[in-house]
Amino acid sequence: MHNSWKPFLEAEFSKPYFLELAEFLKSEYAKKTIYPPKPLVFRAFTTDLNAVKVVILGQDPYHTPGAAHGLAFSVPSTEKIPPSLINIYKEIDSDIGQHANKSGSLKSWQEQGVLLLNNVLTVEAHKAGSHRGRGWEIFTEAVIKYLNDTRENLVFILWGRDARAKKSLIDTHRHLVLESAHPSPLSAHAGFFGSRPFSKTNAYLKEHGKTEIVW
């Protein structure tokens, strides 16, 4: 984790809800197959807090072998691109012309200041949503509040019902919120396609003197 997150994370890790979550995760990792691998759970927080320009909030990690590696919507470059990310790339192509990534890894986005955060950071193998309601949602709310309070002119991209529920935590006078349906094949045609979040993000960043993201 990047040192810039240390004060926030140390404070959260000591709270009762997180101590309970930590005990739950210790038991789960000991008995079951949990994704992502334990060393990658907090990989999103290797992003320098002070460099964050965009926050993309997803749901929970991919629950199939080899896919989840700690960055929302991203998979290792050796893995097949999952359906939600295929739809994200389709929207980029429609919105701004051509997506830059040649694989399913979104590390290049992270390196440009995109925080790729899931609402829930762990999941049991082949059981989508299995770690909901265990405390991760409290943690994610705290992250959003912290970013809202300590940074200016961020872009928050909220995809899907769980992510959109976080909108009330964000001061829309100081930050841009872009929300739509989730890019999953089950919902992408219900408002994700055509929402143009990538061009809107870059226009806002440019307006506020920040470098645009190479999507």
RABELVEN-V943671 format. One record per backbone hydrogen bond with DSSP energy under -1.0 kcal/mol. CO is the residue of the C=O (numbers start at 1). NH is the residue of the N-H. Records with the same first field share a line. If there is no record, write none. Layout:
# RABELVEN-V943671
CO = NH  NH
This chain:
# RABELVEN-V943671
2 = 5
3 = 6
5 = 9
6 = 10
7 = 11
8 = 12
9 = 13
12 = 15
15 = 19
16 = 20
17 = 21
18 = 22
19 = 23
20 = 24
21 = 25
22 = 26
23 = 27
24 = 28
25 = 29
26 = 30
27 = 31
28 = 32
33 = 125
35 = 123
37 = 40
38 = 41
40 = 43
42 = 45
43 = 46
44 = 47
45 = 2
48 = 51
49 = 52
53 = 155
54 = 115
55 = 157
56 = 117
57 = 159
59 = 120
63 = 126
64 = 67
71 = 74
76 = 79
82 = 86
83 = 87
84 = 88
85 = 89
86 = 90
87 = 91
88 = 92
89 = 93
90 = 94
91 = 95
92 = 96
104 = 75
106 = 110
107 = 111
109 = 112  114
110 = 113
113 = 53  54
115 = 56  117
116 = 72
117 = 58
123 = 35
124 = 127
127 = 130
129 = 132
135 = 139
136 = 140
137 = 141
138 = 142
139 = 143
140 = 144
141 = 145
142 = 146
143 = 147
144 = 148
145 = 149
146 = 150
147 = 151
154 = 176
155 = 55
156 = 178
157 = 57
158 = 180
160 = 164
161 = 165
163 = 166
164 = 167
166 = 169
167 = 170
171 = 174  175
174 = 153
176 = 156
178 = 158
180 = 160
184 = 187  188
187 = 190
188 = 193
192 = 195
196 = 200
197 = 201
198 = 202
199 = 203
200 = 204
201 = 205
202 = 206
203 = 207
204 = 208
205 = 210
206 = 209
213 = 215
